[in-house]
Every structure is written in C-alpha cells, then in structure tokens.
Amino acid sequence: MSGDLKWIDDVELLNLIAEAYFNVDNVRSWETRFLDATFGTGLVMTVNVGGQSMPMRDFVTNFVRDTYAPAASTVEAALAKL
C-alpha cells in the first residue's frame, strides 16, 4: 500500500541516502548564496582573494559548480541500490 512505512535494514543503503541528502542540501545552500550574491542586494559585492578584488558572484560560482557532481553521483548510487 502507498504510504506504508518501510524499514531499510541495509546500513550501506542508509548511508548512501544520507550522503545524497547532504550533497543535495549543499547544492541548495550554495545556490542560495549565489542568488544572494548576484541578485539579492542589488549591489555588486566584491571579495578579496589573494590580494585581488573579484565580484562575489564569480567567487561563489566555483562552489556552486563543484557541488553538482557529488550530488548527482550520490543520488544515482542510492537509487541504483534501491
């Protein structure tokens, strides 16, 4: 029946599911920061990196992009094990 609670006894699967949720939340968090840095204030925020000033959106873009691959791979691994 739909909506029945089903227990997962496989610790490896539970770990994969937890890791997938964690990685997807990281993507969501960085995307929120990216939107705040690019559209949220209406101001161009800058950050000092290695003595050089750069727009905050450019700095945050690297973190957003780097979170996609781990999120996708852990979700795929969890779904494959189901």
HTML snippet that shows the backbone in 3Dmol.js (N, CA, C, O; Angstrom):
<script src="https://3Dmol.org/build/3Dmol-min.js"></script>
<div id="view" style="width:600px;height:400px;position:relative"></div>
<script>
const pdb = `
ATOM      1  N   MET A   1       0.830  -1.190   0.000  1.00  0.00           N
ATOM      2  CA  MET A   1       0.000   0.000   0.000  1.00  0.00           C
ATOM      3  C   MET A   1       0.872   1.250   0.000  1.00  0.00           C
ATOM      4  O   MET A   1       1.942   1.287   0.608  1.00  0.00           O
ATOM      5  N   SER A   2       0.399   2.238  -0.677  1.00  0.00           N
ATOM      6  CA  SER A   2       1.108   3.504  -0.701  1.00  0.00           C
ATOM      7  C   SER A   2       1.020   4.158   0.667  1.00  0.00           C
ATOM      8  O   SER A   2      -0.032   4.145   1.306  1.00  0.00           O
ATOM      9  N   GLY A   3       2.119   4.724   1.105  1.00  0.00           N
ATOM     10  CA  GLY A   3       2.131   5.410   2.388  1.00  0.00           C
ATOM     11  C   GLY A   3       2.529   4.537   3.552  1.00  0.00           C
ATOM     12  O   GLY A   3       2.701   5.037   4.664  1.00  0.00           O
ATOM     13  N   ASP A   4       2.682   3.223   3.326  1.00  0.00           N
ATOM     14  CA  ASP A   4       3.134   2.347   4.403  1.00  0.00           C
ATOM     15  C   ASP A   4       4.593   2.635   4.719  1.00  0.00           C
ATOM     16  O   ASP A   4       5.400   2.899   3.827  1.00  0.00           O
ATOM     17  N   LEU A   5       4.909   2.580   5.989  1.00  0.00           N
ATOM     18  CA  LEU A   5       6.273   2.780   6.426  1.00  0.00           C
ATOM     19  C   LEU A   5       7.067   1.524   6.125  1.00  0.00           C
ATOM     20  O   LEU A   5       6.654   0.421   6.482  1.00  0.00           O
ATOM     21  N   LYS A   6       8.194   1.688   5.474  1.00  0.00           N
ATOM     22  CA  LYS A   6       9.034   0.547   5.145  1.00  0.00           C
ATOM     23  C   LYS A   6      10.407   0.774   5.780  1.00  0.00           C
ATOM     24  O   LYS A   6      11.004   1.840   5.632  1.00  0.00           O
ATOM     25  N   TRP A   7      10.887  -0.231   6.480  1.00  0.00           N
ATOM     26  CA  TRP A   7      12.185  -0.145   7.141  1.00  0.00           C
ATOM     27  C   TRP A   7      13.286  -0.525   6.160  1.00  0.00           C
ATOM     28  O   TRP A   7      13.133  -1.439   5.350  1.00  0.00           O
ATOM     29  N   ILE A   8      14.387   0.192   6.252  1.00  0.00           N
ATOM     30  CA  ILE A   8      15.556  -0.142   5.452  1.00  0.00           C
ATOM     31  C   ILE A   8      16.602  -0.674   6.427  1.00  0.00           C
ATOM     32  O   ILE A   8      17.111   0.060   7.274  1.00  0.00           O
ATOM     33  N   ASP A   9      16.908  -1.947   6.294  1.00  0.00           N
ATOM     34  CA  ASP A   9      17.861  -2.580   7.199  1.00  0.00           C
ATOM     35  C   ASP A   9      19.292  -2.549   6.670  1.00  0.00           C
ATOM     36  O   ASP A   9      20.226  -2.926   7.377  1.00  0.00           O
ATOM     37  N   ASP A  10      19.461  -2.109   5.450  1.00  0.00           N
ATOM     38  CA  ASP A  10      20.777  -2.094   4.812  1.00  0.00           C
ATOM     39  C   ASP A  10      21.511  -0.809   5.202  1.00  0.00           C
ATOM     40  O   ASP A  10      21.156   0.277   4.745  1.00  0.00           O
ATOM     41  N   VAL A  11      22.530  -0.938   6.044  1.00  0.00           N
ATOM     42  CA  VAL A  11      23.266   0.225   6.543  1.00  0.00           C
ATOM     43  C   VAL A  11      23.950   0.964   5.395  1.00  0.00           C
ATOM     44  O   VAL A  11      23.992   2.195   5.399  1.00  0.00           O
ATOM     45  N   GLU A  12      24.482   0.243   4.422  1.00  0.00           N
ATOM     46  CA  GLU A  12      25.143   0.876   3.277  1.00  0.00           C
ATOM     47  C   GLU A  12      24.158   1.733   2.490  1.00  0.00           C
ATOM     48  O   GLU A  12      24.485   2.845   2.074  1.00  0.00           O
ATOM     49  N   LEU A  13      22.954   1.213   2.287  1.00  0.00           N
ATOM     50  CA  LEU A  13      21.926   1.981   1.579  1.00  0.00           C
ATOM     51  C   LEU A  13      21.527   3.220   2.376  1.00  0.00           C
ATOM     52  O   LEU A  13      21.373   4.298   1.802  1.00  0.00           O
ATOM     53  N   LEU A  14      21.359   3.082   3.676  1.00  0.00           N
ATOM     54  CA  LEU A  14      21.017   4.237   4.513  1.00  0.00           C
ATOM     55  C   LEU A  14      22.109   5.298   4.442  1.00  0.00           C
ATOM     56  O   LEU A  14      21.817   6.493   4.406  1.00  0.00           O
ATOM     57  N   ASN A  15      23.359   4.865   4.423  1.00  0.00           N
ATOM     58  CA  ASN A  15      24.465   5.802   4.302  1.00  0.00           C
ATOM     59  C   ASN A  15      24.431   6.514   2.954  1.00  0.00           C
ATOM     60  O   ASN A  15      24.650   7.724   2.887  1.00  0.00           O
ATOM     61  N   LEU A  16      24.159   5.774   1.877  1.00  0.00           N
ATOM     62  CA  LEU A  16      24.070   6.389   0.542  1.00  0.00           C
ATOM     63  C   LEU A  16      22.945   7.420   0.481  1.00  0.00           C
ATOM     64  O   LEU A  16      23.110   8.494  -0.099  1.00  0.00           O
ATOM     65  N   ILE A  17      21.814   7.092   1.076  1.00  0.00           N
ATOM     66  CA  ILE A  17      20.671   8.016   1.079  1.00  0.00           C
ATOM     67  C   ILE A  17      21.018   9.271   1.886  1.00  0.00           C
ATOM     68  O   ILE A  17      20.727  10.386   1.454  1.00  0.00           O
ATOM     69  N   ALA A  18      21.634   9.091   3.047  1.00  0.00           N
ATOM     70  CA  ALA A  18      22.024  10.238   3.877  1.00  0.00           C
ATOM     71  C   ALA A  18      23.040  11.114   3.155  1.00  0.00           C
ATOM     72  O   ALA A  18      22.949  12.341   3.198  1.00  0.00           O
ATOM     73  N   GLU A  19      24.004  10.488   2.496  1.00  0.00           N
ATOM     74  CA  GLU A  19      25.014  11.248   1.765  1.00  0.00           C
ATOM     75  C   GLU A  19      24.378  12.007   0.597  1.00  0.00           C
ATOM     76  O   GLU A  19      24.758  13.141   0.309  1.00  0.00           O
ATOM     77  N   ALA A  20      23.415  11.381  -0.067  1.00  0.00           N
ATOM     78  CA  ALA A  20      22.726  12.057  -1.170  1.00  0.00           C
ATOM     79  C   ALA A  20      21.966  13.281  -0.665  1.00  0.00           C
ATOM     80  O   ALA A  20      22.047  14.351  -1.268  1.00  0.00           O
ATOM     81  N   TYR A  21      21.230  13.131   0.432  1.00  0.00           N
ATOM     82  CA  TYR A  21      20.516  14.279   1.008  1.00  0.00           C
ATOM     83  C   TYR A  21      21.483  15.385   1.406  1.00  0.00           C
ATOM     84  O   TYR A  21      21.211  16.561   1.162  1.00  0.00           O
ATOM     85  N   PHE A  22      22.611  15.024   2.015  1.00  0.00           N
ATOM     86  CA  PHE A  22      23.608  16.001   2.420  1.00  0.00           C
ATOM     87  C   PHE A  22      24.135  16.763   1.213  1.00  0.00           C
ATOM     88  O   PHE A  22      24.228  17.990   1.250  1.00  0.00           O
ATOM     89  N   ASN A  23      24.482  16.048   0.137  1.00  0.00           N
ATOM     90  CA  ASN A  23      25.037  16.696  -1.048  1.00  0.00           C
ATOM     91  C   ASN A  23      24.013  17.564  -1.768  1.00  0.00           C
ATOM     92  O   ASN A  23      24.353  18.637  -2.266  1.00  0.00           O
ATOM     93  N   VAL A  24      22.779  17.117  -1.828  1.00  0.00           N
ATOM     94  CA  VAL A  24      21.727  17.936  -2.444  1.00  0.00           C
ATOM     95  C   VAL A  24      21.501  19.198  -1.620  1.00  0.00           C
ATOM     96  O   VAL A  24      21.265  20.269  -2.178  1.00  0.00           O
ATOM     97  N   ASP A  25      21.571  19.079  -0.305  1.00  0.00           N
ATOM     98  CA  ASP A  25      21.424  20.263   0.553  1.00  0.00           C
ATOM     99  C   ASP A  25      22.585  21.229   0.348  1.00  0.00           C
ATOM    100  O   ASP A  25      22.390  22.444   0.395  1.00  0.00           O
ATOM    101  N   ASN A  26      23.793  20.707   0.120  1.00  0.00           N
ATOM    102  CA  ASN A  26      24.930  21.584  -0.185  1.00  0.00           C
ATOM    103  C   ASN A  26      24.686  22.378  -1.455  1.00  0.00           C
ATOM    104  O   ASN A  26      24.971  23.574  -1.506  1.00  0.00           O
ATOM    105  N   VAL A  27      24.158  21.721  -2.483  1.00  0.00           N
ATOM    106  CA  VAL A  27      23.839  22.419  -3.731  1.00  0.00           C
ATOM    107  C   VAL A  27      22.835  23.529  -3.460  1.00  0.00           C
ATOM    108  O   VAL A  27      23.016  24.663  -3.903  1.00  0.00           O
ATOM    109  N   ARG A  28      21.773  23.196  -2.727  1.00  0.00           N
ATOM    110  CA  ARG A  28      20.741  24.186  -2.419  1.00  0.00           C
ATOM    111  C   ARG A  28      21.328  25.370  -1.658  1.00  0.00           C
ATOM    112  O   ARG A  28      21.002  26.524  -1.935  1.00  0.00           O
ATOM    113  N   SER A  29      22.185  25.071  -0.709  1.00  0.00           N
ATOM    114  CA  SER A  29      22.785  26.126   0.106  1.00  0.00           C
ATOM    115  C   SER A  29      23.676  27.050  -0.724  1.00  0.00           C
ATOM    116  O   SER A  29      23.587  28.272  -0.602  1.00  0.00           O
ATOM    117  N   TRP A  30      24.530  26.473  -1.563  1.00  0.00           N
ATOM    118  CA  TRP A  30      25.407  27.303  -2.398  1.00  0.00           C
ATOM    119  C   TRP A  30      24.622  28.074  -3.441  1.00  0.00           C
ATOM    120  O   TRP A  30      24.967  29.213  -3.755  1.00  0.00           O
ATOM    121  N   GLU A  31      23.558  27.468  -3.989  1.00  0.00           N
ATOM    122  CA  GLU A  31      22.744  28.208  -4.961  1.00  0.00           C
ATOM    123  C   GLU A  31      22.059  29.393  -4.296  1.00  0.00           C
ATOM    124  O   GLU A  31      21.924  30.453  -4.907  1.00  0.00           O
ATOM    125  N   THR A  32      21.626  29.222  -3.054  1.00  0.00           N
ATOM    126  CA  THR A  32      21.026  30.329  -2.318  1.00  0.00           C
ATOM    127  C   THR A  32      22.042  31.452  -2.124  1.00  0.00           C
ATOM    128  O   THR A  32      21.727  32.627  -2.312  1.00  0.00           O
ATOM    129  N   ARG A  33      23.260  31.079  -1.748  1.00  0.00           N
ATOM    130  CA  ARG A  33      24.311  32.088  -1.579  1.00  0.00           C
ATOM    131  C   ARG A  33      24.619  32.780  -2.912  1.00  0.00           C
ATOM    132  O   ARG A  33      24.847  33.989  -2.957  1.00  0.00           O
ATOM    133  N   PHE A  34      24.623  31.997  -3.991  1.00  0.00           N
ATOM    134  CA  PHE A  34      24.873  32.569  -5.310  1.00  0.00           C
ATOM    135  C   PHE A  34      23.791  33.586  -5.669  1.00  0.00           C
ATOM    136  O   PHE A  34      24.092  34.678  -6.151  1.00  0.00           O
ATOM    137  N   LEU A  35      22.543  33.224  -5.434  1.00  0.00           N
ATOM    138  CA  LEU A  35      21.450  34.152  -5.750  1.00  0.00           C
ATOM    139  C   LEU A  35      21.527  35.401  -4.888  1.00  0.00           C
ATOM    140  O   LEU A  35      21.276  36.507  -5.366  1.00  0.00           O
ATOM    141  N   ASP A  36      21.874  35.226  -3.615  1.00  0.00           N
ATOM    142  CA  ASP A  36      22.040  36.393  -2.745  1.00  0.00           C
ATOM    143  C   ASP A  36      23.152  37.304  -3.253  1.00  0.00           C
ATOM    144  O   ASP A  36      23.025  38.529  -3.226  1.00  0.00           O
ATOM    145  N   ALA A  37      24.249  36.692  -3.717  1.00  0.00           N
ATOM    146  CA  ALA A  37      25.397  37.476  -4.166  1.00  0.00           C
ATOM    147  C   ALA A  37      25.160  38.147  -5.513  1.00  0.00           C
ATOM    148  O   ALA A  37      25.773  39.172  -5.809  1.00  0.00           O
ATOM    149  N   THR A  38      24.282  37.582  -6.326  1.00  0.00           N
ATOM    150  CA  THR A  38      24.092  38.142  -7.668  1.00  0.00           C
ATOM    151  C   THR A  38      22.868  39.029  -7.779  1.00  0.00           C
ATOM    152  O   THR A  38      22.907  40.057  -8.456  1.00  0.00           O
ATOM    153  N   PHE A  39      21.774  38.645  -7.119  1.00  0.00           N
ATOM    154  CA  PHE A  39      20.529  39.382  -7.304  1.00  0.00           C
ATOM    155  C   PHE A  39      19.960  39.969  -6.019  1.00  0.00           C
ATOM    156  O   PHE A  39      19.170  40.912  -6.055  1.00  0.00           O
ATOM    157  N   GLY A  40      20.365  39.408  -4.887  1.00  0.00           N
ATOM    158  CA  GLY A  40      19.709  39.723  -3.635  1.00  0.00           C
ATOM    159  C   GLY A  40      19.793  41.156  -3.172  1.00  0.00           C
ATOM    160  O   GLY A  40      18.807  41.699  -2.675  1.00  0.00           O
ATOM    161  N   THR A  41      20.935  41.780  -3.319  1.00  0.00           N
ATOM    162  CA  THR A  41      21.095  43.100  -2.725  1.00  0.00           C
ATOM    163  C   THR A  41      20.944  44.231  -3.727  1.00  0.00           C
ATOM    164  O   THR A  41      20.659  45.367  -3.346  1.00  0.00           O
ATOM    165  N   GLY A  42      21.132  43.933  -4.991  1.00  0.00           N
ATOM    166  CA  GLY A  42      21.127  44.986  -5.994  1.00  0.00           C
ATOM    167  C   GLY A  42      22.467  45.699  -6.074  1.00  0.00           C
ATOM    168  O   GLY A  42      22.672  46.547  -6.943  1.00  0.00           O
ATOM    169  N   LEU A  43      23.380  45.358  -5.171  1.00  0.00           N
ATOM    170  CA  LEU A  43      24.724  45.925  -5.169  1.00  0.00           C
ATOM    171  C   LEU A  43      25.701  44.888  -5.710  1.00  0.00           C
ATOM    172  O   LEU A  43      25.437  43.688  -5.641  1.00  0.00           O
ATOM    173  N   VAL A  44      26.806  45.338  -6.238  1.00  0.00           N
ATOM    174  CA  VAL A  44      27.848  44.419  -6.679  1.00  0.00           C
ATOM    175  C   VAL A  44      28.798  44.215  -5.506  1.00  0.00           C
ATOM    176  O   VAL A  44      29.611  45.084  -5.191  1.00  0.00           O
ATOM    177  N   MET A  45      28.686  43.063  -4.868  1.00  0.00           N
ATOM    178  CA  MET A  45      29.564  42.755  -3.745  1.00  0.00           C
ATOM    179  C   MET A  45      30.867  42.193  -4.288  1.00  0.00           C
ATOM    180  O   MET A  45      30.873  41.466  -5.282  1.00  0.00           O
ATOM    181  N   THR A  46      31.962  42.530  -3.636  1.00  0.00           N
ATOM    182  CA  THR A  46      33.263  42.012  -4.043  1.00  0.00           C
ATOM    183  C   THR A  46      33.914  41.304  -2.869  1.00  0.00           C
ATOM    184  O   THR A  46      33.579  41.541  -1.708  1.00  0.00           O
ATOM    185  N   VAL A  47      34.844  40.437  -3.197  1.00  0.00           N
ATOM    186  CA  VAL A  47      35.597  39.711  -2.186  1.00  0.00           C
ATOM    187  C   VAL A  47      37.071  39.800  -2.571  1.00  0.00           C
ATOM    188  O   VAL A  47      37.416  39.812  -3.752  1.00  0.00           O
ATOM    189  N   ASN A  48      37.929  39.861  -1.562  1.00  0.00           N
ATOM    190  CA  ASN A  48      39.370  39.956  -1.794  1.00  0.00           C
ATOM    191  C   ASN A  48      39.947  38.550  -1.757  1.00  0.00           C
ATOM    192  O   ASN A  48      39.932  37.899  -0.713  1.00  0.00           O
ATOM    193  N   VAL A  49      40.457  38.077  -2.894  1.00  0.00           N
ATOM    194  CA  VAL A  49      41.024  36.739  -2.995  1.00  0.00           C
ATOM    195  C   VAL A  49      42.477  36.865  -3.451  1.00  0.00           C
ATOM    196  O   VAL A  49      42.753  37.313  -4.563  1.00  0.00           O
ATOM    197  N   GLY A  50      43.383  36.471  -2.594  1.00  0.00           N
ATOM    198  CA  GLY A  50      44.799  36.546  -2.943  1.00  0.00           C
ATOM    199  C   GLY A  50      45.268  37.946  -3.267  1.00  0.00           C
ATOM    200  O   GLY A  50      46.151  38.129  -4.106  1.00  0.00           O
ATOM    201  N   GLY A  51      44.692  38.931  -2.615  1.00  0.00           N
ATOM    202  CA  GLY A  51      45.088  40.313  -2.841  1.00  0.00           C
ATOM    203  C   GLY A  51      44.400  40.977  -4.015  1.00  0.00           C
ATOM    204  O   GLY A  51      44.653  42.147  -4.300  1.00  0.00           O
ATOM    205  N   GLN A  52      43.537  40.251  -4.698  1.00  0.00           N
ATOM    206  CA  GLN A  52      42.811  40.826  -5.831  1.00  0.00           C
ATOM    207  C   GLN A  52      41.321  40.819  -5.546  1.00  0.00           C
ATOM    208  O   GLN A  52      40.786  39.867  -4.977  1.00  0.00           O
ATOM    209  N   SER A  53      40.671  41.877  -5.943  1.00  0.00           N
ATOM    210  CA  SER A  53      39.233  42.010  -5.753  1.00  0.00           C
ATOM    211  C   SER A  53      38.498  41.344  -6.913  1.00  0.00           C
ATOM    212  O   SER A  53      38.868  41.515  -8.075  1.00  0.00           O
ATOM    213  N   MET A  54      37.467  40.594  -6.589  1.00  0.00           N
ATOM    214  CA  MET A  54      36.658  39.980  -7.635  1.00  0.00           C
ATOM    215  C   MET A  54      35.190  40.014  -7.211  1.00  0.00           C
ATOM    216  O   MET A  54      34.895  40.031  -6.016  1.00  0.00           O
ATOM    217  N   PRO A  55      34.262  40.024  -8.183  1.00  0.00           N
ATOM    218  CA  PRO A  55      32.840  40.020  -7.829  1.00  0.00           C
ATOM    219  C   PRO A  55      32.482  38.759  -7.036  1.00  0.00           C
ATOM    220  O   PRO A  55      32.956  37.664  -7.338  1.00  0.00           O
ATOM    221  N   MET A  56      31.654  38.934  -6.038  1.00  0.00           N
ATOM    222  CA  MET A  56      31.232  37.819  -5.195  1.00  0.00           C
ATOM    223  C   MET A  56      30.585  36.709  -6.025  1.00  0.00           C
ATOM    224  O   MET A  56      30.786  35.528  -5.742  1.00  0.00           O
ATOM    225  N   ARG A  57      29.809  37.080  -7.047  1.00  0.00           N
ATOM    226  CA  ARG A  57      29.127  36.055  -7.848  1.00  0.00           C
ATOM    227  C   ARG A  57      30.134  35.143  -8.548  1.00  0.00           C
ATOM    228  O   ARG A  57      29.886  33.945  -8.686  1.00  0.00           O
ATOM    229  N   ASP A  58      31.268  35.693  -8.992  1.00  0.00           N
ATOM    230  CA  ASP A  58      32.292  34.880  -9.638  1.00  0.00           C
ATOM    231  C   ASP A  58      32.945  33.930  -8.643  1.00  0.00           C
ATOM    232  O   ASP A  58      33.241  32.780  -8.967  1.00  0.00           O
ATOM    233  N   PHE A  59      33.163  34.418  -7.442  1.00  0.00           N
ATOM    234  CA  PHE A  59      33.762  33.599  -6.388  1.00  0.00           C
ATOM    235  C   PHE A  59      32.844  32.448  -5.998  1.00  0.00           C
ATOM    236  O   PHE A  59      33.293  31.308  -5.879  1.00  0.00           O
ATOM    237  N   VAL A  60      31.572  32.736  -5.800  1.00  0.00           N
ATOM    238  CA  VAL A  60      30.604  31.726  -5.352  1.00  0.00           C
ATOM    239  C   VAL A  60      30.290  30.727  -6.458  1.00  0.00           C
ATOM    240  O   VAL A  60      29.991  29.568  -6.170  1.00  0.00           O
ATOM    241  N   THR A  61      30.352  31.153  -7.722  1.00  0.00           N
ATOM    242  CA  THR A  61      30.054  30.258  -8.846  1.00  0.00           C
ATOM    243  C   THR A  61      30.916  29.005  -8.790  1.00  0.00           C
ATOM    244  O   THR A  61      30.431  27.918  -9.106  1.00  0.00           O
ATOM    245  N   ASN A  62      32.164  29.125  -8.403  1.00  0.00           N
ATOM    246  CA  ASN A  62      33.045  27.960  -8.309  1.00  0.00           C
ATOM    247  C   ASN A  62      32.520  26.932  -7.316  1.00  0.00           C
ATOM    248  O   ASN A  62      32.583  25.731  -7.577  1.00  0.00           O
ATOM    249  N   PHE A  63      32.004  27.389  -6.186  1.00  0.00           N
ATOM    250  CA  PHE A  63      31.483  26.468  -5.179  1.00  0.00           C
ATOM    251  C   PHE A  63      30.199  25.803  -5.648  1.00  0.00           C
ATOM    252  O   PHE A  63      29.992  24.612  -5.412  1.00  0.00           O
ATOM    253  N   VAL A  64      29.339  26.562  -6.309  1.00  0.00           N
ATOM    254  CA  VAL A  64      28.074  26.008  -6.803  1.00  0.00           C
ATOM    255  C   VAL A  64      28.368  24.906  -7.811  1.00  0.00           C
ATOM    256  O   VAL A  64      27.826  23.805  -7.708  1.00  0.00           O
ATOM    257  N   ARG A  65      29.218  25.197  -8.779  1.00  0.00           N
ATOM    258  CA  ARG A  65      29.540  24.239  -9.844  1.00  0.00           C
ATOM    259  C   ARG A  65      30.166  22.969  -9.267  1.00  0.00           C
ATOM    260  O   ARG A  65      29.863  21.869  -9.729  1.00  0.00           O
ATOM    261  N   ASP A  66      31.027  23.107  -8.271  1.00  0.00           N
ATOM    262  CA  ASP A  66      31.726  21.958  -7.692  1.00  0.00           C
ATOM    263  C   ASP A  66      30.818  21.051  -6.861  1.00  0.00           C
ATOM    264  O   ASP A  66      31.220  19.939  -6.522  1.00  0.00           O
ATOM    265  N   THR A  67      29.615  21.493  -6.528  1.00  0.00           N
ATOM    266  CA  THR A  67      28.715  20.664  -5.718  1.00  0.00           C
ATOM    267  C   THR A  67      27.792  19.788  -6.564  1.00  0.00           C
ATOM    268  O   THR A  67      27.188  18.852  -6.039  1.00  0.00           O
ATOM    269  N   TYR A  68      27.671  20.071  -7.857  1.00  0.00           N
ATOM    270  CA  TYR A  68      26.731  19.312  -8.686  1.00  0.00           C
ATOM    271  C   TYR A  68      27.135  17.849  -8.875  1.00  0.00           C
ATOM    272  O   TYR A  68      26.300  16.957  -8.726  1.00  0.00           O
ATOM    273  N   ALA A  69      28.387  17.596  -9.197  1.00  0.00           N
ATOM    274  CA  ALA A  69      28.833  16.226  -9.479  1.00  0.00           C
ATOM    275  C   ALA A  69      28.666  15.296  -8.274  1.00  0.00           C
ATOM    276  O   ALA A  69      28.120  14.204  -8.428  1.00  0.00           O
ATOM    277  N   PRO A  70      29.124  15.699  -7.064  1.00  0.00           N
ATOM    278  CA  PRO A  70      28.910  14.804  -5.922  1.00  0.00           C
ATOM    279  C   PRO A  70      27.432  14.565  -5.626  1.00  0.00           C
ATOM    280  O   PRO A  70      27.048  13.456  -5.256  1.00  0.00           O
ATOM    281  N   ALA A  71      26.611  15.580  -5.783  1.00  0.00           N
ATOM    282  CA  ALA A  71      25.178  15.402  -5.528  1.00  0.00           C
ATOM    283  C   ALA A  71      24.587  14.414  -6.523  1.00  0.00           C
ATOM    284  O   ALA A  71      23.853  13.506  -6.131  1.00  0.00           O
ATOM    285  N   ALA A  72      24.894  14.578  -7.788  1.00  0.00           N
ATOM    286  CA  ALA A  72      24.348  13.681  -8.812  1.00  0.00           C
ATOM    287  C   ALA A  72      24.829  12.250  -8.609  1.00  0.00           C
ATOM    288  O   ALA A  72      24.037  11.313  -8.715  1.00  0.00           O
ATOM    289  N   SER A  73      26.106  12.069  -8.322  1.00  0.00           N
ATOM    290  CA  SER A  73      26.624  10.703  -8.192  1.00  0.00           C
ATOM    291  C   SER A  73      26.080   9.992  -6.960  1.00  0.00           C
ATOM    292  O   SER A  73      25.816   8.791  -7.019  1.00  0.00           O
ATOM    293  N   THR A  74      25.904  10.705  -5.839  1.00  0.00           N
ATOM    294  CA  THR A  74      25.373  10.034  -4.653  1.00  0.00           C
ATOM    295  C   THR A  74      23.895   9.714  -4.794  1.00  0.00           C
ATOM    296  O   THR A  74      23.437   8.686  -4.296  1.00  0.00           O
ATOM    297  N   VAL A  75      23.143  10.576  -5.462  1.00  0.00           N
ATOM    298  CA  VAL A  75      21.728  10.271  -5.720  1.00  0.00           C
ATOM    299  C   VAL A  75      21.627   9.053  -6.634  1.00  0.00           C
ATOM    300  O   VAL A  75      20.821   8.156  -6.389  1.00  0.00           O
ATOM    301  N   GLU A  76      22.438   9.021  -7.680  1.00  0.00           N
ATOM    302  CA  GLU A  76      22.433   7.873  -8.603  1.00  0.00           C
ATOM    303  C   GLU A  76      22.817   6.581  -7.887  1.00  0.00           C
ATOM    304  O   GLU A  76      22.212   5.535  -8.124  1.00  0.00           O
ATOM    305  N   ALA A  77      23.819   6.651  -7.015  1.00  0.00           N
ATOM    306  CA  ALA A  77      24.254   5.458  -6.278  1.00  0.00           C
ATOM    307  C   ALA A  77      23.149   4.947  -5.340  1.00  0.00           C
ATOM    308  O   ALA A  77      22.928   3.740  -5.236  1.00  0.00           O
ATOM    309  N   ALA A  78      22.470   5.857  -4.670  1.00  0.00           N
ATOM    310  CA  ALA A  78      21.378   5.454  -3.773  1.00  0.00           C
ATOM    311  C   ALA A  78      20.226   4.852  -4.564  1.00  0.00           C
ATOM    312  O   ALA A  78      19.660   3.836  -4.160  1.00  0.00           O
ATOM    313  N   LEU A  79      19.875   5.468  -5.684  1.00  0.00           N
ATOM    314  CA  LEU A  79      18.773   4.928  -6.498  1.00  0.00           C
ATOM    315  C   LEU A  79      19.125   3.569  -7.104  1.00  0.00           C
ATOM    316  O   LEU A  79      18.269   2.691  -7.214  1.00  0.00           O
ATOM    317  N   ALA A  80      20.381   3.405  -7.494  1.00  0.00           N
ATOM    318  CA  ALA A  80      20.799   2.124  -8.064  1.00  0.00           C
ATOM    319  C   ALA A  80      20.712   1.001  -7.043  1.00  0.00           C
ATOM    320  O   ALA A  80      20.408  -0.140  -7.393  1.00  0.00           O
ATOM    321  N   LYS A  81      20.981   1.323  -5.773  1.00  0.00           N
ATOM    322  CA  LYS A  81      20.940   0.307  -4.725  1.00  0.00           C
ATOM    323  C   LYS A  81      19.522  -0.024  -4.292  1.00  0.00           C
ATOM    324  O   LYS A  81      19.274  -1.090  -3.729  1.00  0.00           O
ATOM    325  N   LEU A  82      18.591   0.886  -4.552  1.00  0.00           N
ATOM    326  CA  LEU A  82      17.191   0.600  -4.221  1.00  0.00           C
ATOM    327  C   LEU A  82      16.690  -0.475  -5.145  1.00  0.00           C
ATOM    328  O   LEU A  82      15.531  -0.879  -5.050  1.00  0.00           O
TER     329      LEU A  82
END
`;
const viewer = $3Dmol.createViewer("view");
viewer.addModel(pdb, "pdb");
viewer.setStyle({}, {cartoon: {color: "spectrum"}});
viewer.zoomTo();
viewer.render();
</script>
